[in-house]
Amino acid sequence: MKSFFSLFSLSLLIVISSGCKTSNISPQKQPSAGPQLLFTLNIDPDALNYAFAADTISYVIDKNLRENSGLLYSRINQNILWGEQDSGNGQFLYLYTTTGHFLKKIRLLNTNTHDAEDIAYGPNEKGVYNQIFLADIGDNKNSRSTVDIYTYNEPLFPDTTSIPGQMTAVKKIRLKYPKFRENAEALFVDPLTNRIYIFSKAASVSHVYTLDFPYNYSHVNSLKHVGDINVRFQKVTAADISRDGMNILLKTYDYILYWKRKPGESLNKTFTRMPMMLPYKPEVQGEAVTWGKASDEYYTFSEESHGVIPKLFFYRKKQTTSQQ
């Protein structure tokens, strides 16, 4: 009888020991929640103040771009604007003077855009901020698994007779959104960090995505969703940043929003504050904005719509008596 109880006790001890060992196994990790957004803005344009008043000049375009969607003020060629068309209008860039005179159509080589929507400055692979970025980020049908940015060396031409007839893409940056496909028309690159910013064109809210430098030119780059901006259900159609990185423009069909960056501040921090407004004459389908030679002047240009030929608009901050 004693041996039976001893054997029973030993068996029970083994079972208990096995149970204890099993209880020490770490539980399976649950999937982590998505990253927290760095900013979420709900903007009522009627509640915003204007940053400054502006004088406005409109110029008649002597050769129209029916699908103009991007505008860029040249930083190395005097009084020159770069333009581009969306909706698969071929592999070209267009040159205008800052008074609306058409200069040249330039063919793009090593380029295969589907729906180019914006044009901006950005860095070369060494980080030098001297390239033209053509943002092939349009996706009206949400059918593209990836989108692209083509980069080009900006040609320097002392006069209009030396404008080249073609430009060759130096690099292609392939991008993928983290969760779902997006249609976007607005992009700029922060000159202080070389971080790419893309603003989606959703009707309810614009999702803001970023890609940090250095970029991967041989593999797909994953964008990061960092914030949301809702401009009372307006669609974001264009964006730009000043050459010193301190002034940001975000355009919808009806408004131009303006943020002033503080010294040493991340743009993700800048976008936690409400913007101010800049003067804007509503266009028939305005999808392009660019700073001029300084951050107190800017240009807008529209697509053609319903037979209305757009004008090039130039805005310059009004000078006060003390500034004159």
C-alpha positions as a Markdown table, in Angstrom:
| # | Residue | x | y | z |
|---|---|---|---|---|
| 1 | Met | 0.0 | 0.0 | 0.0 |
| 2 | Lys | 2.9 | 2.3 | 0.9 |
| 3 | Ser | 4.6 | 1.6 | -2.4 |
| 4 | Phe | 1.3 | 2.4 | -4.2 |
| 5 | Phe | 1.0 | 5.8 | -2.6 |
| 6 | Ser | 4.7 | 6.6 | -3.3 |
| 7 | Leu | 4.2 | 5.7 | -6.9 |
| 8 | Phe | 1.1 | 7.9 | -7.1 |
| 9 | Ser | 2.8 | 10.8 | -5.5 |
| 10 | Leu | 5.8 | 10.5 | -7.9 |
| 11 | Ser | 3.4 | 10.5 | -10.9 |
| 12 | Leu | 1.5 | 13.5 | -9.6 |
| 13 | Leu | 4.8 | 15.4 | -9.1 |
| 14 | Ile | 5.8 | 14.7 | -12.7 |
| 15 | Val | 2.5 | 15.9 | -14.0 |
| 16 | Ile | 2.7 | 19.1 | -11.9 |
| 17 | Ser | 6.3 | 19.7 | -13.0 |
| 18 | Ser | 5.3 | 19.3 | -16.6 |
| 19 | Gly | 2.4 | 21.7 | -16.1 |
| 20 | Cys | 4.7 | 24.3 | -14.6 |
| 21 | Lys | 7.1 | 24.0 | -17.4 |
| 22 | Thr | 4.3 | 24.5 | -19.9 |
| 23 | Ser | 3.0 | 27.6 | -18.1 |
| 24 | Asn | 6.4 | 29.2 | -18.6 |
| 25 | Ile | 6.0 | 29.3 | -22.4 |
| 26 | Ser | 5.7 | 33.0 | -23.5 |
| 27 | Pro | 2.3 | 33.8 | -25.0 |
| 28 | Gln | 2.2 | 34.5 | -28.7 |
| 29 | Lys | 2.7 | 38.1 | -29.5 |
| 30 | Gln | -0.4 | 40.0 | -30.8 |
| 31 | Pro | 0.0 | 42.1 | -34.0 |
| 32 | Ser | 1.0 | 45.7 | -33.0 |
| 33 | Ala | -1.3 | 48.5 | -33.9 |
| 34 | Gly | -0.4 | 50.8 | -36.8 |
| 35 | Pro | 1.9 | 53.8 | -36.1 |
| 36 | Gln | 0.2 | 56.8 | -34.5 |
| 37 | Leu | -0.2 | 59.8 | -36.7 |
| 38 | Leu | 2.0 | 62.8 | -36.0 |
| 39 | Phe | -0.7 | 65.3 | -36.9 |
| 40 | Thr | -4.4 | 65.5 | -37.7 |
| 41 | Leu | -5.8 | 68.8 | -38.8 |
| 42 | Asn | -9.4 | 69.8 | -39.4 |
| 43 | Ile | -9.3 | 73.1 | -41.1 |
| 44 | Asp | -12.1 | 75.6 | -41.6 |
| 45 | Pro | -10.9 | 78.1 | -44.2 |
| 46 | Asp | -13.4 | 80.7 | -43.1 |
| 47 | Ala | -11.8 | 80.8 | -39.7 |
| 48 | Leu | -8.3 | 81.4 | -41.0 |
| 49 | Asn | -6.5 | 84.8 | -41.2 |
| 50 | Tyr | -4.6 | 85.9 | -44.3 |
| 51 | Ala | -0.8 | 85.9 | -44.0 |
| 52 | Phe | -0.6 | 89.0 | -46.3 |
| 53 | Ala | -2.4 | 90.9 | -49.0 |
| 54 | Ala | -1.1 | 90.5 | -52.5 |
| 55 | Asp | -1.1 | 92.3 | -55.8 |
| 56 | Thr | -2.2 | 90.1 | -58.6 |
| 57 | Ile | -1.2 | 90.1 | -62.3 |
| 58 | Ser | -2.8 | 87.7 | -64.9 |
| 59 | Tyr | -1.0 | 86.8 | -68.1 |
| 60 | Val | -2.6 | 85.4 | -71.2 |
| 61 | Ile | -0.9 | 82.1 | -72.2 |
| 62 | Asp | 0.1 | 82.1 | -75.9 |
| 63 | Lys | 0.1 | 78.3 | -76.0 |
| 64 | Asn | -2.1 | 76.4 | -73.6 |
| 65 | Leu | -1.6 | 73.1 | -71.9 |
| 66 | Arg | -5.0 | 71.4 | -71.7 |
| 67 | Glu | -4.0 | 69.2 | -68.8 |
| 68 | Asn | -1.5 | 71.4 | -66.9 |
| 69 | Ser | -1.1 | 69.9 | -63.4 |
| 70 | Gly | 2.3 | 71.1 | -62.2 |
| 71 | Leu | 4.4 | 74.3 | -62.1 |
| 72 | Leu | 7.9 | 75.0 | -61.0 |
| 73 | Tyr | 9.8 | 78.2 | -60.8 |
| 74 | Ser | 13.4 | 77.6 | -62.1 |
| 75 | Arg | 16.1 | 78.4 | -59.6 |
| 76 | Ile | 19.0 | 78.5 | -62.2 |
| 77 | Asn | 17.3 | 80.0 | -65.3 |
| 78 | Gln | 16.1 | 83.5 | -65.0 |
| 79 | Asn | 12.3 | 84.1 | -65.3 |
| 80 | Ile | 11.5 | 80.5 | -66.4 |
| 81 | Leu | 8.6 | 78.3 | -65.3 |
| 82 | Trp | 8.6 | 74.5 | -65.9 |
| 83 | Gly | 5.2 | 73.0 | -66.6 |
| 84 | Glu | 3.9 | 69.4 | -67.0 |
| 85 | Gln | 0.6 | 67.7 | -68.0 |
| 86 | Asp | -1.2 | 64.9 | -66.4 |
| 87 | Ser | -3.5 | 62.1 | -67.7 |
| 88 | Gly | -1.0 | 60.4 | -69.9 |
| 89 | Asn | -0.1 | 63.3 | -72.1 |
| 90 | Gly | 3.2 | 61.9 | -73.2 |
| 91 | Gln | 6.7 | 62.2 | -71.8 |
| 92 | Phe | 7.3 | 65.9 | -72.0 |
| 93 | Leu | 8.1 | 69.0 | -70.0 |
| 94 | Tyr | 7.2 | 72.5 | -71.1 |
| 95 | Leu | 8.9 | 75.8 | -70.7 |
| 96 | Tyr | 7.2 | 79.2 | -70.2 |
| 97 | Thr | 8.5 | 82.6 | -69.3 |
| 98 | Thr | 7.1 | 84.1 | -66.0 |
| 99 | Thr | 4.8 | 86.3 | -68.2 |
| 100 | Gly | 3.1 | 83.3 | -69.9 |
| 101 | His | 5.1 | 83.1 | -73.2 |
| 102 | Phe | 5.6 | 79.5 | -74.3 |
| 103 | Leu | 9.2 | 78.7 | -75.1 |
| 104 | Lys | 9.7 | 75.0 | -75.8 |
| 105 | Lys | 8.4 | 71.4 | -75.4 |
| 106 | Ile | 11.1 | 69.1 | -74.2 |
| 107 | Arg | 11.0 | 65.4 | -74.7 |
| 108 | Leu | 11.8 | 63.2 | -71.7 |
| 109 | Leu | 13.9 | 60.1 | -72.3 |
| 110 | Asn | 14.2 | 57.0 | -70.1 |
| 111 | Thr | 10.8 | 58.0 | -68.8 |
| 112 | Asn | 7.4 | 56.2 | -68.8 |
| 113 | Thr | 4.9 | 58.2 | -66.8 |
| 114 | His | 1.2 | 57.0 | -66.4 |
| 115 | Asp | -0.2 | 60.1 | -64.8 |
| 116 | Ala | 2.3 | 62.8 | -63.9 |
| 117 | Glu | 0.7 | 65.2 | -61.4 |
| 118 | Asp | 3.4 | 67.5 | -59.9 |
| 119 | Ile | 6.9 | 68.8 | -60.4 |
| 120 | Ala | 9.4 | 69.8 | -57.7 |
| 121 | Tyr | 13.0 | 70.1 | -56.7 |
| 122 | Gly | 14.8 | 67.3 | -54.9 |
| 123 | Pro | 18.2 | 65.8 | -54.2 |
| 124 | Asn | 20.5 | 63.7 | -56.3 |
| 125 | Glu | 21.7 | 60.4 | -54.9 |
| 126 | Lys | 24.4 | 62.1 | -53.0 |
| 127 | Gly | 21.9 | 64.4 | -51.3 |
| 128 | Val | 22.6 | 67.6 | -53.3 |
| 129 | Tyr | 19.3 | 69.4 | -53.8 |
| 130 | Asn | 19.6 | 70.2 | -57.5 |
| 131 | Gln | 17.3 | 67.8 | -59.4 |
| 132 | Ile | 13.9 | 68.2 | -61.0 |
| 133 | Phe | 11.5 | 65.6 | -59.6 |
| 134 | Leu | 8.6 | 64.6 | -61.9 |
| 135 | Ala | 5.9 | 63.0 | -59.7 |
| 136 | Asp | 4.1 | 60.3 | -61.5 |
| 137 | Ile | 1.6 | 59.8 | -58.6 |
| 138 | Gly | -1.8 | 60.1 | -60.2 |
| 139 | Asp | -4.1 | 57.1 | -59.9 |
| 140 | Asn | -7.8 | 58.1 | -60.5 |
| 141 | Lys | -8.9 | 54.5 | -60.7 |
| 142 | Asn | -6.8 | 53.3 | -57.7 |
| 143 | Ser | -5.3 | 50.6 | -60.0 |
| 144 | Arg | -1.6 | 51.2 | -59.5 |
| 145 | Ser | 0.3 | 49.0 | -57.0 |
| 146 | Thr | 3.2 | 51.4 | -57.1 |
| 147 | Val | 3.8 | 55.0 | -58.3 |
| 148 | Asp | 7.0 | 56.7 | -59.4 |
| 149 | Ile | 9.2 | 59.8 | -59.3 |
| 150 | Tyr | 11.6 | 60.5 | -62.1 |
| 151 | Thr | 14.6 | 62.7 | -61.5 |
| 152 | Tyr | 16.5 | 64.9 | -64.0 |
| 153 | Asn | 19.4 | 67.2 | -64.1 |
| 154 | Glu | 18.1 | 70.7 | -64.7 |
| 155 | Pro | 19.7 | 72.2 | -67.8 |
| 156 | Leu | 21.2 | 75.7 | -67.6 |
| 157 | Phe | 20.6 | 77.8 | -70.7 |
| 158 | Pro | 21.8 | 81.4 | -71.0 |
| 159 | Asp | 19.3 | 82.2 | -73.7 |
| 160 | Thr | 16.3 | 80.6 | -75.4 |
| 161 | Thr | 18.3 | 79.4 | -78.4 |
| 162 | Ser | 20.2 | 77.0 | -76.1 |
| 163 | Ile | 17.3 | 75.2 | -74.6 |
| 164 | Pro | 17.7 | 71.5 | -75.1 |
| 165 | Gly | 15.2 | 69.5 | -77.0 |
| 166 | Gln | 15.3 | 66.5 | -74.7 |
| 167 | Met | 16.2 | 65.5 | -71.1 |
| 168 | Thr | 17.0 | 62.0 | -69.8 |
| 169 | Ala | 15.8 | 60.7 | -66.5 |
| 170 | Val | 18.8 | 60.1 | -64.2 |
| 171 | Lys | 16.9 | 58.0 | -61.6 |
| 172 | Lys | 13.5 | 56.5 | -60.9 |
| 173 | Ile | 12.2 | 56.3 | -57.3 |
| 174 | Arg | 9.4 | 53.6 | -57.0 |
| 175 | Leu | 7.0 | 54.1 | -54.2 |
| 176 | Lys | 4.3 | 52.0 | -52.4 |
| 177 | Tyr | 1.7 | 53.1 | -50.0 |
| 178 | Pro | 1.6 | 51.3 | -46.7 |
| 179 | Lys | -2.1 | 50.1 | -46.6 |
| 180 | Phe | -4.1 | 51.0 | -49.7 |
| 181 | Arg | -3.7 | 52.6 | -53.1 |
| 182 | Glu | -4.0 | 56.4 | -53.3 |
| 183 | Asn | -4.6 | 59.0 | -55.9 |
| 184 | Ala | -2.3 | 62.1 | -55.4 |
| 185 | Glu | -1.5 | 65.3 | -57.2 |
| 186 | Ala | 0.7 | 67.2 | -54.7 |
| 187 | Leu | 4.3 | 66.6 | -53.8 |
| 188 | Phe | 7.4 | 68.5 | -52.5 |
| 189 | Val | 10.8 | 67.6 | -51.0 |
| 190 | Asp | 12.0 | 69.3 | -47.9 |
| 191 | Pro | 15.3 | 70.9 | -48.8 |
| 192 | Leu | 16.5 | 70.8 | -45.1 |
| 193 | Thr | 16.1 | 67.0 | -44.8 |
| 194 | Asn | 15.5 | 65.7 | -48.3 |
| 195 | Arg | 12.3 | 64.1 | -47.0 |
| 196 | Ile | 9.6 | 63.6 | -49.7 |
| 197 | Tyr | 6.1 | 64.6 | -48.8 |
| 198 | Ile | 3.0 | 63.4 | -50.8 |
| 199 | Phe | -0.6 | 64.6 | -50.2 |
| 200 | Ser | -3.4 | 62.4 | -51.4 |
| 201 | Lys | -6.4 | 63.8 | -53.2 |
| 202 | Ala | -9.2 | 62.1 | -51.3 |
| 203 | Ala | -12.4 | 64.1 | -51.1 |
| 204 | Ser | -12.8 | 63.5 | -47.3 |
| 205 | Val | -9.3 | 63.9 | -46.0 |
| 206 | Ser | -5.8 | 64.3 | -47.5 |
| 207 | His | -3.5 | 61.6 | -46.2 |
| 208 | Val | 0.1 | 62.8 | -45.9 |
| 209 | Tyr | 2.9 | 60.4 | -46.7 |
| 210 | Thr | 6.7 | 60.7 | -46.4 |
| 211 | Leu | 9.9 | 59.0 | -47.5 |
| 212 | Asp | 13.2 | 59.7 | -45.8 |
| 213 | Phe | 16.5 | 60.1 | -47.6 |
| 214 | Pro | 18.5 | 58.2 | -48.8 |
| 215 | Tyr | 16.0 | 56.6 | -51.2 |
| 216 | Asn | 16.4 | 53.2 | -52.7 |
| 217 | Tyr | 16.7 | 53.4 | -56.5 |
| 218 | Ser | 16.7 | 49.7 | -57.2 |
| 219 | His | 13.8 | 48.5 | -55.0 |
| 220 | Val | 10.4 | 49.7 | -54.0 |
| 221 | Asn | 10.3 | 52.3 | -51.2 |
| 222 | Ser | 7.6 | 52.1 | -48.6 |
| 223 | Leu | 5.9 | 55.4 | -47.8 |
| 224 | Lys | 5.0 | 56.3 | -44.2 |
| 225 | His | 1.6 | 57.7 | -43.4 |
| 226 | Val | 2.4 | 60.5 | -40.9 |
| 227 | Gly | -0.7 | 62.7 | -40.8 |
| 228 | Asp | -4.1 | 63.7 | -42.1 |
| 229 | Ile | -5.3 | 67.2 | -43.3 |
| 230 | Asn | -9.0 | 67.9 | -43.9 |
| 231 | Val | -9.7 | 71.2 | -45.5 |
| 232 | Arg | -13.5 | 71.1 | -45.1 |
| 233 | Phe | -13.6 | 68.3 | -47.6 |
| 234 | Gln | -11.6 | 70.1 | -50.3 |
| 235 | Lys | -9.3 | 68.1 | -52.6 |
| 236 | Val | -5.6 | 68.9 | -52.3 |
| 237 | Thr | -4.3 | 69.5 | -55.9 |
| 238 | Ala | -0.8 | 71.0 | -55.5 |
| 239 | Ala | 2.0 | 71.9 | -53.0 |
| 240 | Asp | 5.3 | 73.6 | -52.8 |
| 241 | Ile | 8.1 | 74.5 | -50.4 |
| 242 | Ser | 10.3 | 77.6 | -50.6 |
| 243 | Arg | 14.0 | 77.2 | -51.4 |
| 244 | Asp | 15.0 | 77.8 | -47.7 |
| 245 | Gly | 12.5 | 75.2 | -46.5 |
| 246 | Met | 10.7 | 77.6 | -44.2 |
| 247 | Asn | 7.5 | 78.4 | -46.2 |
| 248 | Ile | 4.9 | 75.8 | -47.3 |
| 249 | Leu | 2.0 | 76.0 | -49.7 |
| 250 | Leu | -0.9 | 73.6 | -50.0 |
| 251 | Lys | -3.5 | 74.2 | -52.7 |
| 252 | Thr | -7.0 | 73.0 | -53.1 |
| 253 | Tyr | -9.4 | 74.1 | -55.9 |
| 254 | Asp | -10.6 | 77.0 | -53.8 |
| 255 | Tyr | -7.9 | 77.9 | -51.4 |
| 256 | Ile | -4.1 | 78.3 | -50.9 |
| 257 | Leu | -3.0 | 77.4 | -47.4 |
| 258 | Tyr | 0.3 | 78.7 | -45.9 |
| 259 | Trp | 2.5 | 77.4 | -43.1 |
| 260 | Lys | 5.5 | 79.3 | -41.7 |
| 261 | Arg | 8.1 | 76.8 | -40.3 |
| 262 | Lys | 10.0 | 77.7 | -37.1 |
| 263 | Pro | 13.8 | 77.5 | -37.1 |
| 264 | Gly | 15.0 | 74.0 | -36.3 |
| 265 | Glu | 11.5 | 72.6 | -36.5 |
| 266 | Ser | 10.5 | 69.3 | -38.3 |
| 267 | Leu | 7.8 | 69.8 | -40.9 |
| 268 | Asn | 5.8 | 67.1 | -39.1 |
| 269 | Lys | 5.7 | 69.5 | -36.2 |
| 270 | Thr | 4.8 | 72.5 | -38.4 |
| 271 | Phe | 1.8 | 70.6 | -39.6 |
| 272 | Thr | 0.4 | 70.4 | -36.1 |
| 273 | Arg | -0.5 | 74.1 | -36.3 |
| 274 | Met | -3.3 | 75.7 | -38.2 |
| 275 | Pro | -2.2 | 77.4 | -41.4 |
| 276 | Met | -2.9 | 80.9 | -42.7 |
| 277 | Met | -4.5 | 81.8 | -46.0 |
| 278 | Leu | -2.9 | 83.4 | -49.1 |
| 279 | Pro | -4.9 | 85.4 | -51.7 |
| 280 | Tyr | -6.2 | 83.3 | -54.6 |
| 281 | Lys | -8.4 | 84.0 | -57.5 |
| 282 | Pro | -10.4 | 80.8 | -58.1 |
| 283 | Glu | -9.6 | 79.2 | -61.4 |
| 284 | Val | -11.6 | 76.9 | -63.6 |
| 285 | Gln | -9.6 | 73.8 | -62.5 |
| 286 | Gly | -6.5 | 75.1 | -60.7 |
| 287 | Glu | -4.0 | 72.2 | -60.0 |
| 288 | Ala | -0.6 | 74.0 | -60.0 |
| 289 | Val | 1.2 | 76.3 | -57.6 |
| 290 | Thr | 4.8 | 77.3 | -57.2 |
| 291 | Trp | 6.8 | 79.9 | -55.1 |
| 292 | Gly | 8.5 | 82.5 | -57.2 |
| 293 | Lys | 12.1 | 83.8 | -56.7 |
| 294 | Ala | 11.2 | 84.6 | -53.0 |
| 295 | Ser | 8.7 | 83.5 | -50.5 |
| 296 | Asp | 6.6 | 86.7 | -50.9 |
| 297 | Glu | 5.5 | 85.8 | -54.5 |
| 298 | Tyr | 3.9 | 82.8 | -56.1 |
| 299 | Tyr | 2.3 | 81.6 | -59.3 |
| 300 | Thr | -0.8 | 79.5 | -60.1 |
| 301 | Phe | -1.9 | 77.9 | -63.4 |
| 302 | Ser | -5.1 | 75.9 | -64.3 |
| 303 | Glu | -6.1 | 73.1 | -66.5 |
| 304 | Glu | -8.4 | 74.0 | -69.4 |
| 305 | Ser | -12.0 | 73.1 | -68.7 |
| 306 | His | -15.3 | 73.6 | -70.4 |
| 307 | Gly | -13.5 | 75.5 | -73.2 |
| 308 | Val | -12.2 | 78.1 | -70.7 |
| 309 | Ile | -8.5 | 78.9 | -71.6 |
| 310 | Pro | -6.7 | 79.5 | -68.3 |
| 311 | Lys | -4.4 | 82.4 | -67.5 |
| 312 | Leu | -1.1 | 82.4 | -65.6 |
| 313 | Phe | -1.6 | 84.2 | -62.3 |
| 314 | Phe | 1.3 | 86.0 | -60.4 |
| 315 | Tyr | 0.9 | 87.1 | -56.8 |
| 316 | Arg | 3.2 | 89.4 | -55.0 |
| 317 | Lys | 3.0 | 90.6 | -51.4 |
| 318 | Lys | 1.8 | 94.2 | -51.1 |
| 319 | Gln | 4.5 | 96.5 | -49.9 |
| 320 | Thr | 3.7 | 98.7 | -47.0 |
| 321 | Thr | 4.6 | 102.4 | -46.9 |
| 322 | Ser | 7.6 | 101.6 | -44.7 |
| 323 | Gln | 8.8 | 98.9 | -47.1 |
| 324 | Gln | 8.6 | 101.1 | -50.2 |
